[in-house]
Amino acid sequence: MDQSLVPKAAILQRDKATYAIAPHTPGGLVTPQILRKVADVAEKYNAAALKMTSSQRLAIVGLKPEDVNNAWDDLGMDPGHAVGMCVRSVRFCPGTTFCKRGQQDAVSLGLELDKRYHGMDLPQKMKIAVAGCQNSCPEAAVRDIGVMGTSRGWTVMVGGNGAGYHPRIGDIIAENLETFQVLELVEKIINFFKEQKSENKRLGRLIDEMGIGKFKDIVMGASVK
């Protein structure tokens, strides 16, 4: 297909003829108005399906290529970054905002991380998750950067990956952190990753090659020890 004819912010589907789009809904938090708008657009353009994605988004599936741009105009929403070398998603759970099991405020931290990093260009894709307790519903241990709440603060894990032939559990690099310390540490981790030049290595692979000890020496500062 002529790449000039490929709609922006759309994913070609299995039939090689239709596309899916996924508006950005941080943490899956939506309003009734957003749900109505998505439903109206899906209905207007005869979408094949609406799909809740693993990145806490609502995808409109099966749009004709000539309808994609109009669908985005009608939605008036930013696209979710579902593909490409960037921060793909920041998943988070209800935390202490809504969940009776929450130990930490996953919603506030997740929204702040989403605001700072969602869509940021990187040498390879990156996924982030924030869990408000050790049940870890957003699966923080298998994300490139995973943050998990406990009764004593936040635990930060790095290098997790739940996909492909070589899944990896993240390494714990800090525990009992306050929220501002998590934000400082995540910034250092992402800055380190941005400086890497290999486009084929996820964070976990880089850590395996260099060793977790060296990685911690690079990214850990006095404020998060």
C-alpha positions as CSV (number, residue, x, y, z in Angstrom):
1,M,0.0,0.0,0.0
2,D,1.2,3.5,-0.8
3,Q,2.3,4.9,2.6
4,S,0.9,8.3,1.8
5,L,-2.5,6.7,1.8
6,V,-2.1,5.1,5.3
7,P,-4.2,7.0,7.8
8,K,-2.4,8.5,10.8
9,A,-2.7,7.0,14.3
10,A,-4.3,3.9,12.9
11,I,-3.4,0.2,13.0
12,L,-3.9,-2.0,9.9
13,Q,-6.0,-5.0,10.8
14,R,-5.7,-8.6,9.8
15,D,-7.9,-8.2,6.7
16,K,-5.3,-5.7,5.3
17,A,-8.2,-3.4,4.4
18,T,-9.5,-1.8,7.6
19,Y,-8.0,0.0,10.6
20,A,-8.3,0.3,14.3
21,I,-7.9,3.5,16.3
22,A,-7.6,3.9,20.1
23,P,-8.1,7.3,21.7
24,H,-5.9,7.9,24.7
25,T,-7.7,7.3,28.0
26,P,-5.1,7.5,30.8
27,G,-5.5,4.5,33.1
28,G,-8.8,3.7,31.4
29,L,-10.5,6.5,33.3
30,V,-13.4,7.8,31.1
31,T,-16.5,9.8,31.6
32,P,-20.0,8.9,30.4
33,Q,-19.6,11.7,27.7
34,I,-16.4,10.0,26.4
35,L,-18.2,6.6,26.2
36,R,-21.1,8.1,24.3
37,K,-18.8,9.9,21.9
38,V,-16.8,6.7,21.2
39,A,-20.1,4.7,20.7
40,D,-21.5,7.4,18.4
41,V,-18.3,7.4,16.2
42,A,-18.2,3.6,16.0
43,E,-21.9,3.5,15.0
44,K,-21.5,6.4,12.5
45,Y,-18.7,4.7,10.6
46,N,-20.0,1.1,10.9
47,A,-17.1,-0.1,13.0
48,A,-16.8,-3.9,13.2
49,A,-16.2,-3.9,17.0
50,L,-15.3,-1.9,20.1
51,K,-12.5,-3.6,22.1
52,M,-11.2,-2.9,25.6
53,T,-7.4,-3.1,25.1
54,S,-4.7,-4.4,27.5
55,S,-3.4,-0.8,27.6
56,Q,-6.6,0.4,29.3
57,R,-8.0,2.0,26.1
58,L,-11.2,1.5,24.1
59,A,-10.3,0.7,20.5
60,I,-12.6,1.3,17.5
61,V,-11.9,-1.7,15.2
62,G,-12.7,-2.2,11.5
63,L,-12.8,1.3,10.1
64,K,-12.4,2.0,6.4
65,P,-9.3,4.0,5.6
66,E,-11.3,6.9,4.2
67,D,-13.2,7.2,7.5
68,V,-10.3,7.2,9.9
69,N,-9.4,10.9,9.8
70,N,-13.1,11.9,10.0
71,A,-13.5,9.6,13.0
72,W,-10.6,11.3,14.8
73,D,-12.1,14.7,14.0
74,D,-15.4,13.6,15.5
75,L,-13.8,12.2,18.6
76,G,-11.7,15.3,19.2
77,M,-9.3,13.2,21.4
78,D,-5.6,12.5,21.3
79,P,-4.5,9.0,20.0
80,G,-3.0,6.4,22.3
81,H,0.5,5.4,21.3
82,A,-0.1,1.7,20.6
83,V,2.8,1.2,18.2
84,G,6.3,2.7,17.7
85,M,9.5,3.2,19.7
86,C,8.1,5.2,22.6
87,V,6.4,5.0,25.9
88,R,3.4,3.0,24.8
89,S,1.3,3.0,28.0
90,V,1.1,3.8,31.7
91,R,-1.2,1.3,33.2
92,F,-2.5,1.9,36.8
93,C,-5.1,0.5,39.1
94,P,-7.8,2.3,41.3
95,G,-5.4,2.5,44.2
96,T,-6.5,4.3,47.3
97,T,-8.8,6.4,45.3
98,F,-11.3,3.6,44.8
99,C,-10.1,0.2,45.9
100,K,-10.5,-1.1,49.4
101,R,-7.1,-3.0,49.1
102,G,-5.2,0.1,48.0
103,Q,-2.0,1.0,49.9
104,Q,-0.9,3.9,47.8
105,D,-2.4,6.5,45.5
106,A,-1.8,4.7,42.1
107,V,-4.2,7.0,40.3
108,S,-2.4,10.3,41.0
109,L,1.0,8.8,40.4
110,G,-0.1,7.0,37.2
111,L,-1.7,10.2,35.8
112,E,1.5,12.2,36.5
113,L,3.7,9.6,34.8
114,D,1.3,9.5,31.9
115,K,1.4,13.2,31.5
116,R,5.2,13.3,31.6
117,Y,6.0,10.3,29.4
118,H,3.2,8.9,27.3
119,G,4.3,8.9,23.7
120,M,7.9,10.0,24.4
121,D,10.3,8.8,21.7
122,L,12.8,6.3,22.9
123,P,15.3,3.8,21.3
124,Q,12.8,1.0,21.9
125,K,9.3,0.6,23.2
126,M,8.6,1.0,26.9
127,K,5.7,0.1,29.1
128,I,5.1,1.4,32.6
129,A,2.7,0.3,35.3
130,V,1.6,1.5,38.8
131,A,0.0,-0.8,41.2
132,G,-1.6,0.5,44.4
133,C,-0.9,-2.7,46.4
134,Q,0.9,-6.0,46.2
135,N,-2.0,-7.7,44.3
136,S,-0.4,-5.7,41.4
137,C,-3.4,-5.8,39.1
138,P,-1.6,-3.7,36.4
139,E,1.2,-6.4,36.4
140,A,4.0,-4.1,37.5
141,A,6.5,-6.9,37.7
142,V,6.3,-7.5,33.9
143,R,6.7,-3.9,32.7
144,D,9.8,-2.1,31.8
145,I,9.2,0.2,34.8
146,G,6.9,-1.2,37.5
147,V,5.9,0.7,40.6
148,M,4.0,-1.1,43.4
149,G,2.5,0.3,46.6
150,T,2.9,-1.2,50.0
151,S,2.0,0.0,53.5
152,R,5.5,1.5,53.8
153,G,5.7,3.3,50.4
154,W,6.5,2.5,46.8
155,T,8.6,-0.4,45.4
156,V,10.3,0.2,42.0
157,M,11.1,-2.6,39.6
158,V,12.8,-2.4,36.2
159,G,13.3,-4.6,33.2
160,G,10.1,-6.6,33.3
161,N,8.6,-8.0,30.1
162,G,5.6,-10.2,29.7
163,A,5.6,-10.7,26.0
164,G,7.5,-12.7,23.4
165,Y,9.7,-15.8,23.8
166,H,11.7,-14.5,26.7
167,P,9.5,-13.1,29.4
168,R,11.3,-11.4,32.3
169,I,10.4,-10.5,35.9
170,G,11.5,-7.0,36.8
171,D,14.4,-6.5,39.2
172,I,13.6,-4.6,42.4
173,I,15.9,-1.6,42.7
174,A,14.3,0.5,45.4
175,E,11.7,0.1,48.2
176,N,9.8,2.2,50.7
177,L,10.0,5.3,48.5
178,E,7.8,8.4,48.7
179,T,6.0,9.6,45.6
180,F,8.5,12.4,44.8
181,Q,11.3,9.9,45.0
182,V,9.6,7.6,42.6
183,L,9.3,10.4,40.1
184,E,12.9,11.3,40.5
185,L,14.0,7.7,39.9
186,V,11.8,7.1,36.9
187,E,13.2,10.2,35.3
188,K,16.7,8.9,35.8
189,I,15.8,5.5,34.4
190,I,14.2,7.0,31.3
191,N,17.1,9.4,30.8
192,F,19.4,6.4,30.9
193,F,17.3,4.6,28.4
194,K,17.1,7.6,26.0
195,E,20.9,7.7,25.8
196,Q,21.1,4.1,24.6
197,K,21.6,3.7,20.8
198,S,20.5,0.2,20.2
199,E,17.0,0.1,18.8
200,N,16.5,-3.6,19.3
201,K,17.0,-3.9,23.1
202,R,14.3,-3.5,25.7
203,L,15.4,-2.2,29.1
204,G,15.5,-5.7,30.6
205,R,18.0,-6.9,28.0
206,L,20.2,-3.9,28.6
207,I,20.1,-4.7,32.3
208,D,21.0,-8.3,31.7
209,E,24.0,-7.3,29.5
210,M,25.4,-4.7,31.9
211,G,24.4,-6.3,35.2
212,I,21.8,-5.0,37.7
213,G,24.6,-3.7,40.0
214,K,26.0,-1.4,37.4
215,F,22.5,-0.3,36.3
216,K,21.7,0.7,39.9
217,D,24.9,2.6,40.3
218,I,24.0,4.6,37.2
219,V,20.4,5.5,38.0
220,M,20.3,5.5,41.8
221,G,20.8,8.9,43.4
222,A,21.2,9.9,47.0
223,S,17.6,11.1,47.2
224,V,16.2,7.6,46.5
225,K,18.5,5.4,48.5
